[in-house]
Amino acid sequence: MARLRKTSATAPSVPRGLIDGPFHPRLQDLSLARSWAGWAGVASPLVLDTVEFEYFAIRNQATLFDISPMKKYRIAGPDALAMLNRLVTRDLRTLRAGRVAYAMWCDEEGMVIDDGTLFCAGPDDYRLCCQEPMFGWLTDAAWGFDVTVEDESDSIAALSLQGPTAFSVLEAAGLGALADLRPFDWREAEPGLAISRTGFTGDLGYELWGPRDRALALWDRLWEAGRDWGLRAIGSQALDLARIEAGFIAAGAEFQPVHAAMRLHRGRTPFELGFARMVDFDKGHFNGRRALLRQRETGPRTHLVRLDIGGFKPAQGALIYHRKKTEAGFVTSGVWSPTAKRNIALAELKAPYGGRITENLWAEIYVQQEGRWDRRLVPVRIVTDPFLRNDRARATPPRPF
């Protein structure tokens, strides 16, 4: 069964255009660039000051990014574990209270619907955080299970606090008892305030979750605590640069959520996204299991790979060729990494490229210079290691900076 949000007899007015998030009054005051975009119908900053300042704050200081527009679903009841294990591809029976798991879920053709993080409060209580609206799908998946599904997206505000001085900010805010949190741990730090050691930057970082009506008080507390630690608010463009360096995939870039795809077969399976390790066939049946068993035998249609790219011009959207003539795929996300000092990209290659064939690959990059387009074919190399690895992201307790 699913628990729906109760509504009053008089329907509320529907806002026109983008709505303000819980931290909008503070973000608006800091927005010099006046650059906003819609995220799940909410006004979210692309950049507040400059992308460069905000990116280097992620890598050298501490940053705040509003992740409140994420979808958040509370799944609770005696059958919560059984229902979720039927939904996602990984085995959740080893996930214990106080831990967070990255998860994917598929349709019956094995195509990824979305990915997200699953917070475990106990075997009968979970919160799923993701990009795409999932309430209808979750209530369908809950049919026959003794669980309730509640959409908490509007009632829970959330902030991502990332960067080498992130823990120093928490400590200055009176939250130093969280020093023993390991990556993918979470805890209720205070009544109504949950903090997880998670993030999307590949750096030391935390995410804070609390009631929407206390959002501004939380922001002010952190902002005051961060004055001596270089705390800076950021937009999504700087965050995107950091997540590409970390090698993290993003919905709408590395894969199209299959429920949002308008054409058949535009979805991607976990195998095609490089997440075979996230598929557990031994746990019993789950959505897409039969299709994924078939693909395990036949092989994936595409491969998602990391690329080192020649030159220094970002290859976003570039086509990839084999031997400079046969189209092999395209770049899904490409940037010049300021920290790694490398031209890096994530790319989708059509099998057998990226699998059996990994050599003699080239990127076709177009560069505009003073009104003229310059076409360049530059060599690319498939790499298996992360583009950027920070030891501080895993150090427990975090070292002071």
N, C-alpha and C positions, 0 to 999 in steps of 0.2 A: 504494500500500500504506500501511497505517497501523501505527505502532508503539504497542502497548498497554503500559500500565504492568505490570510483573511483580509477581506476588503470591506470597506464601509458601504452603507446603502447608497451613498452619493459617490459616484465615480470621481476620482480626482482629475484635475485638468492635466492634459498631456503636454509636456514642455516641447517647444519647437526648437530645433537645432541642438547643438551640444549642450549638455548639462554640466554644472560645476561639480567637481569631486570634493571630497571632505577636506582636502588641504588647499583648495583653490585660492582662498584669501591670502595665504602665505606665498604660494607660487606666483600669483598675479603680481604681488608687490616686488618679487625678485625678477620678473620677466622683463629683461631689457630688449630681447630680440622680438618679443611679441609673436612668437612662432608656435602655433598650437595645431594639434591634429586630433581627430576623433579616435578614441579607443573604447570600444563597446558603448558608444554614445556619450562618452565623457570627454571633456576637453583635457587633453594631456599634452604637456610641453614637448616639442621636438628639441628645442634648445632654449635655455633661459638667458645665457650670456654669450659664450662662444663654445663651439664643439671642442676646440683644442683645450681651453681651460677646464672644461668639465671632464674630458677624458683624462687629462693628467691628474686631476683631483682623485679619480678612481684609483689610479696607480700609485699616487704619492701621498694622499691625504685621506679624507673620508667624504662620502657623498650620500645624499638622500634622494631617492626617487620614489614617486607615488605609484604603488602597484595596486591601489584600491580597485581599479576597473577590472582586475582579474575576477573570473567567476569562482565563487566559493560555495561548496555544497556540503552540508552536514548529513552524513549517512549513519544512522544509528539503529540499534535493535539487535535482538538475539541472532539474526541471520546476516548481520552486516558483513562479516568476514566472508561467508559463503557467497553472498551476492557479489561482492567486489572481486573475489577470486574468479568468479564466473565471467566478470566483465573484462578484466585486464589480462595482459599476456604473461606477466610474471607471477610467481608464486608468492602470495602475501602471508602465508602461514608462518614465515620466519620474522615478519615485521612485528616488533614488540612496541609496547606503549612508550611514548617519548621519542620515537624515531620517525623520520620522514623518508618516504620511498619515491623515487622517480618511476612513473608508470606510463604505459601506452595502452590504448584500447582500440579495437578494430570492429569493422562491420563483418558480415558473414563471408565476404570475399577476401578478408585479411587485410583490407586497406585501413590505414590509421585514421581514426576519427579525430583524435587529439592526443596530446600528451600533457602531463602535469605532475604535480606533487601531491602525495597522499600522506596526511598527518594522522598518526595512530594515537588515540587516547586510551585505547583498550580494545579487546577483541570485538566489542559491540559498539564502538564509537570512533568515527573517522571524519576527517574533513578533506575533500578533494578540491584542489585549486588548479584552474586551467584557463586556457585562452578563449575557447569557444563556448557559447551557451549550450548547456548539457542537461537542463532540467528535464525536458521531455524524454531524452534518451535514457537518463538515469531512472526515471519513474517507470519506463517500459522495462528496463533491465531488472527493476525491483519486483516485477510481477511474480507472485508466488512465493516471495520471501517475506519473512516477518521483520521488515525494516521500515523506517520512515526516511524520506528524502526532503530536506529543507534547503531552500535557496537562501543563503546568507550573504549574497553578493552586495546588497545595498546596506546591510546593517554592520558589516565588518570593514573597517578602514585598515590599510596596510601600507607600511613603508619599507623600502629596501635601503639598508645602511651598509655601504660597501667601501672598502679601501683599507690600507694598512693601519690607519688609526681608528678603525671602526670600534674595536673593543675599548680603546681609550675613551672614546665618546660615551659608550655605555657605562663605563666605570665612573666617569665624571657625572653621569646622570643618576648615580646611585644604584647601578645594576651590575656591579662588579662581581656579584656571586655567580654570574654566568660564565666565569672563566673556564669552568670545566666542561662546557658544552663542546662536544666534538662535531665535526661536519655531519650534517643530517640528523643532529639531535634537536629537540625542541622542548620547551618547558614553559609553564605558566609562571612568569617571573613575579607577577603581582596579580591580585584579583582582577580579572578582565584583560590582562596584558600577557599575551603569549609571544615568545621570542624563539625563533628557529635559527640555527646556523646554516643558512641556505642563501643562495643568490644566483645571479646570472652573469657574473663577471670573471669567474675563475680566480678571484682574489679573496682575502679575508672579508667575511661579510655576514650580515644577519638580516632577517626579516622580522618585522614587528607587526603584530595583529591585535587589534583592539576595537572597542565599540566606536561607531561612527560619531556619536555625540561627544566623545572625548578625544577626537582626532587632533584638534588644534592645540589642546593642552599637551598632547604627546609631542607634537611638532615643536612647540615652544620649549619644552623640557630638553629635547635633544639639541635644538639649535643653541640654546644657552650653554649646554654642556660642551658643545663642539667649538666654541669660540677659540680656544687655545689649541685645537687640533685640526684646523684647516677645513672644517666642515663646509661643504658646498652643495647646493641643490643642483640637480642635473636634469636634462631631458633625455628622450629616448635615443637620439642620434649618438651621443657619447656611449650610452649603454650598449647600443648595437655594435659599435666598434669593439668594445671590450668583450662582448659575447662571441664575436667571430674569432678574436684572438684565442679565446678559451676553447674554441671548436664546438660550441653549443649550437644545436639546430633550432630554428624558429619556424613556427607555423606561418604559412603564407610566403615563406622564402625557400627553405629546404624541402618542404612538402606542403601540399594543399590539403587541408582537412577535408576528408572525402565527402562529408555532408554538405560542404560548401562548393564542391567542384560541380561545374555545370556540364562537363563532358564525361562520358564513360571512360574508365580506365585511367583517369588522371590522378587517382590516389596512389599512394605508395605504401608498401608493407614495411614492417620493422626490419626485415632482411634487407630491403632496398635502401633503408636509411642507416644501415650499419649497426643494427641493434639485435642481432641474432641472440646475443646473451640475455636479452630481455624476454625471450620466448621460452616458456617452460612447458614442454609437452607432457611431462610426467605428472603434473598436478591434477590432471583430469580435464574435462571439457571447459572451453572458454570461447568467447565470440571470435570467429575466424579461424579456429583451430584446424578444421579440415582443409581450408584453402592454404593455410600456411604449411601444413604437412605436404601438400602437393608441391608448393614452391620450394620447399627444402629439397625435394627430389629433382625438380626441373631446373632450379637455379633462379635467381632474381632477374628481372628485366633490366634493372638499372643498378648502378653502384654510386653511393655518395662518398666522395673522397676529399681529402685535404690536399691542397696544391701549394707548392712554392712556385711563384710565377716570375719570369725574367723581367728585368726593368723595375721601375718604381711607379708606373701608372696603374692605379687600381683597375681590376678587370671585371667589375660588376657587370653582369649580363653578357659577358663575352662568350662567343662560341668557342668550343674546343675541337681541334682537328687532330686526326692521326695522319702522320706523314704529310702534314700541311694540306691535305686534300679531302680526306674523308671525315665528314662531320661525326664527332663522337659524343658530344654533349654540350653543356653550357655551365657557366658559373652562376651559382645561386646567391652567393654572398662573397664580395671581394673588397679588400681594403689594403692600404699600406699600413703596416703595423708600426706605430711610433716607438713602441717598447722593444719589440723583437727586431726592428729595422729590417723587415722582410715584406715583400709583396705576397700576400697570402689570400687564399680563397677556399671556399667550399664549393664543390661542383658535382653535378649529376651527370654521370656518363652512362651511355647505353651499353649494356652487356654485348660483347665480352670486354669492352674497354673498362678499365678500372678493376677488372677481375683477372682474366687470363692475359690481357694485353695492357701493359702499364708503361711502355716505353714509346719514345718518339711522338709525344703529344705536344700540341702547340695551341696557344690562345690567340685569338684574333681580337685585338684591342683597337678601338677607334679613339683618337685624341683630337679634341678641337683646340687649335691654336690660332687666335686672332681671326676667327671666322673661317678657317680652313680645317678640314678634317684630314687627319693623318692616320692611315691604316698600318698597323704593326702586327707582325706575327712573331710572338716571343715564345721561347721554350717553357714548358711547365714540367714539374716533377711531382709525382705522388709521394706524400710523406705519411707515415703512420703515427709519429709522435705528436703530441699537442704542440701548437704553435708557441704557446706561452705557458710555462708552469711556475707558479709561485709556491715555494715551500710554506710561506706564511698562511696560505689558504688552509693548510691542514694542521699546522702547529697547535697543540693543545697542552697547556693553556697558551693563548696568543702571546707573542712577545710584544713588549711595549715599544711603541714607535714615537 
